Amino acid sequence: MQIGIPKETKTHEYRVSAPPAAVQSLVAAGHQVVVEQSAGAGSGFDDDAYRAAGAAIVDTAAEAWAAAMVIKVKEPTPSEYGYLRDDLVLFTFLHLAADRPLTDALLAAGTTAVAYETVQLDTGGLPLLTPMSEVAGRMATQVGAHHLSRFLGGRGLLLGGVPGVDAADVAILGGGVVGTNAARMAVGLGARVRVLDVSHQRLIYLDDVFGGRLQTISSHPGAIAEAIAQADLLIGAVLVAGARAPNLVTRDMLGTMKPGSVIVDVAVDQGGCIETIRPTTHDHPTYVVDGVVHYGVANMPGAVPNTSTRALSNQTLRYALALAADPLGAMRADRVLARGLNTFRGQLTHAGVAEAFDLPAIDPLGALAA
């Protein structure tokens, strides 16, 4: 199969879907790989490295998108919708539940679109989302601490304080992969950390792992309201696989937060769990609502592309190899991969996306069997 690797088009998105080592594995499996010129430059991989791995370098995005299967990092932007077609297999992050225009474009084109974020293990784990959640969780604390700086509109607090001066309060909504990694960084910097989650078992796990160095709280509206009123930094880390994130913090609740406090909503690419969040870019990462700084960059890991590219490809490569060998057969044989199917031959095949837009959907295995 011919596999295309286009250059990412999202603002300040420096990741690439496959480093040269992954391309070498795809070529060794008998596939032809075409890489758009400079696609890997932002991650530190030049065209010569791809040539050495066996790829052909093409001059334009159109040439990369002409392949039978395209592997990307981020969802297609409007400038790429014209490349979608009914004989294309697209393997990338999609986040369709927060993107009706892209959903409509994929359905209209009849594209077979497999989303990294909905490839799901029988245990509920999300193996392709996990590495980027680890990166984004750690970055959430870093960027939140940075934007607490007074010159950026924050409260002028050092996250960990100093001897004789209190540390900042950090509240994390969600104790999954993002929340755990955010907590790890916040605790390491010396902040006072609260993690809220609906799962008591997860709270037990976090209490054990952190040895009592953070406070675990059972999440409900009253607890959330109390936590955000105390927080200097609020991190949204709530995920429902493939579906729109639940809205946990309303506009009215912002009035209880301290002026200059900071919100970092990692769930923004799934619609966000803060009512007032909206997607921003690395160029203009923040805005202020009711005196509270909002950070809503939807591709946070793109700021550390060398780390992110390698971490992502470590997990996606095995599934990319399976899809390239036999796209439909691979999904029919592996329900973990089949759960990643979001659109197929003009049909929506993920219930969470269908619910977000009140659209009909068909079970992915049912669609593949037809």
N, C-alpha and C positions, 0 to 999 in steps of 0.2 A: 504493500500500500504506500501511496505517497502521503507524507505527513508534512504539514506546513506549520512553521513557527513564525508568526508575524511579530513585529515590534508593537509593544503596548502603546495605546493612544491616550490613556487617562492622564490627567495633569500630574506631572512629577511621579509617574509610575515607571520605575527603573528596573523592576523585575523582568525576568524572561522565563517562559514556561519550561524550558529545558536547558540546562547547562551543557557544555560539550560532552561531559561524561555520560549524560543521559542519551544524547544524540548517538554517541558511539554504541550504546546498547541497542538502540532502535535500528541502527544500520546493521549491526551484527545479527539482528533477528531477520534481516532480509528486506527491510523497508527503505524507501528512498525519502530522505529528509531534505526539505528546502527551508532555508532560514532567511528572513528578510535582512537586508544589509543593516548592520549595527544594532540588531535586535538585542544582543547580549552586552553591548558596550556599557550600559548603565550599571550592570552587575559585575563588570570587570572581565567579561569574556569577549575577546575580539573575534573578528571574522576568520582570521587565520586559525584560531583554535577550533572553530566549527569545521573548517575545511579539513583540518587534520583528523577530526573525528568522523569524517566521511560525508558531511553535509554539502549541499550545493547552496551557494549564496545567491539570492535573487535581489534585484534592484528595488522592487515595489511591493507594497502590501498586497496588491491584487494578485501577484504571482504566488505569494505565500498562501493566500486564501483560496487559490484555485485548486489546492490539494484536496484529496478525498477526505482527509481528516485534519482538522486544525486544533492544535493545542495552544491554549492561551493561559494567562494568569487571571486577568480581570474580565468582566462581562463586556461584550461588544458595546462600543459607544455609537451614537447615531451615525457617525461618519462611516461606520463599518456595516450598518444594516444592509447595504446594497450587496455585500458579499455573501449574505445568507442565501441558501438554496436547498432544494429538496434532496439532493444527493450528497449533502455535507454532514459529516459527523463532527460536532463541536464539543470539545472537552475543556472545561474552564470553570471558574467561579461564575455564577449567574445571579444569585440573589433576586430571583424573579418576583418574589412576594412584595418587594418594594419598588418594582419597576414594570409598570403596565405597558409602556411603549415597547420595551424589549420583548416582553411576553407576546404582545400582538405581532411584532415583527417576526419572531421565531415561528409562531403558529402560521402566519401568512406564507412564510417561505417553505414550510414543511420540513424544517431542519430537525435532525436528530441531535438533541442537545442534552449533554450529560453534565450535571453540575457537581463540582467538587464537594460543595457544602452539604449535599444530600446523599452522597455515598455513605451508607450507614450500616454498621455491624449489627448482628442480631442482638447484641448487648445494649445497643443504643449509641455506641461510640461513633464518632465521626472522624475517620482516620485521615482524610484529606484536609479537613478544616483544622484539625488539632495543631499542626505545626504553625499555621498562621495565627491561631488563637494564642499560642504560647508567645509568639513575637508581639502580637497586639496587646496582650495583657501586660507584658513587661514594659512595653512602650507607653501604655496608658498612664502608669505611675510616673514615668520619666517626663512625659509631656505635661502631665498635670502639675508636677512639682515645678517645672519650668514656668508655666503660666500663672503660678501663684506669685511670681515676681511682680513687684509693684509697677514697674515700667511697662508691663504687659497687661495691666488692668487687674491683677490679682491682689490678694490681701497683704502681700509683702511678707510672706511667711517662708521660713526654711522648713522643709517637710519634717526633718528629724529634730528641729530645735537645737539648742545647745545647753550645756549645764546651767541650770538656774532658770531656763526659759522653756515653756511647754513646747512639745512637738505638735505638729498639725494633726487634725482629726481627718481620717480617711474612711469613707463609707463605700463599700463595694456591694452592688446589687447583683447577686449571682455568684455561686461558689463553684462553678464549673472550671473548665480549663482556663478561660480568660481571667475569671475572678481569682483563681488560685495563683496564677502567675503575677497578676497585679498585686495581690497580697504579699507574695514573696518579696517583690521589690520594695513595697511600702514598709514592711516589717524590717527588711534589711537596712533601710534608710532611717529607721528609728521612729517612724510615725506611730500614732495610736490608731489601730485599724479595727474596723467592724466589718464583718462579712455577713450578709443576709441571704438566706436561701430557703426555699420551701421544703427541701429534703432534709429530714432529721439525720438520715444516714450520712449525707454529705457533710453536715455540720459536725458530726462525730469524727469523721475522717479528718476534717480540717483542724479540729481541736487536737487530735492526736499528732498530726503531721507538724503543726506549728508549736506544739508543746505549751499551749496556753498563752502564746505571745500575741494573740489577737483575740478579739471577742466574736463569738459566733452567735447569731441571732436568727430565730425562726421568722421568716418573712411573712408579714401581713401588713395591711395598709397602715395600721397604727404604728407598727415598728418602723416602717419605712419613713413615715412622717417624722418620727422622733429622730431617726438617724440622720436624715438630710438637714434637719434644723441644726444639728451639732457639727455637721461636716464642713471642713474647709475644702476638701476635694471629694467629689462624688464620682464614682466610676460605674457606668452602666455596663453590665456584663451578662445580660440575660439573653438566652437563645432558645428558640423553639425550632428544631431542624426544618429548614425549608419554608417556614411560615413567617408571617410578620411578627416582629417582637411585640410582647405585651406592653401596653402603656402603663408604667408604674408611678411616674412622677408627673403630676399635672401642672399647668401654668399657675394655678392658684397656690400650689405648694412652694413655688419659687420664692414667694414673699416671706417665707419662714427662714430662708437661707441667708447667710451673712453676706453683706455687700463685698464683692471681690472674691467670693468663693468660686471654685472652678468645677465645671462638669465635663467629663470625658465620656462620651457614649460610644463604646466599641460596637454596640449593636446598630449603629446608624445605617449600615448597609442592608439591614433587614427592617428598616423603618425607625429603629431606635426605641428605647424604653423610656425616654424622656419626651414629654409632649412637645417641648419647645426646641428639640434638636432638629437640625437639617444638615444635609451633607455639605461639607466644606472641602477645601483643597489644601495641599501643603503650601501653596502660595499665600492663601488667606485662610488660615486654619480656625480662627475664632471669631465670635461675635458676642455681643452682650445683650441679655434680656433681663430686665428688672434687676440690674446690677450684678448679675451672675454671668461669669465668662463661660461660654459654651465652645467646646472643641468637638468638631464633627467630621474629621477627616475620614473618608470611607475606605481609604487604602493605606492605612498606617504602616503596614510592613513594607510598603514600597519605598520608604525612607531609608531602610537598611537592606538594600536589594541583594547584596552578596550573601548575607546570612539567610535571608528569606527565600531566595531562589533555590539555594542548595537544600534548605529544610523542606521546602514544598516538593521539589523533585524527588527527594528521597522517598516520599510517600506516593506520589502520583505515577511514578514510572511503571510499576508493576501493572497498574490498571491501564495505562496507556498502551503497554505491550499487548495486553489481552484484547483491548478494543481494536488495535491496529491489525491483529491477526484475524479477527472475525467479530465485527462490532455487535451484530445481533446475537450471534452464538455465544459470545462472552457474557452478555447480559442475561440471556436465557439460562445459562449454566450457573450464574452467580447472582443470587438475589441481593447481595450486598451492593454489587455494581448496578444491578437493575434499579435499585432505589434511587440511584443518581439520575435516572432518566427523567427529564422535566418536560420535554416536548418531543413528539414523534409523529411524523406524517400528518401534521396539522392538528394533532390532538394534544391536550394538556394531560400530563401523566404524573402530576404530583398534587396530592390533596391539599397541602398547605398553601400552595400557590392558587389553586382553584378557590379555596375559602377566602383568600385575601381579596379576590376580584369577583367573587360570586359567579364563577364560570364552571361549566361542567368539566369533569376529568374522568379518565379511565385508568384503572390499575395498570402500572407499567408492565407487569408480566402478562396481563391480559392483552395489552396493546402489542407486545412483542410476539405473542402466540397467534395473533390474527393473520 
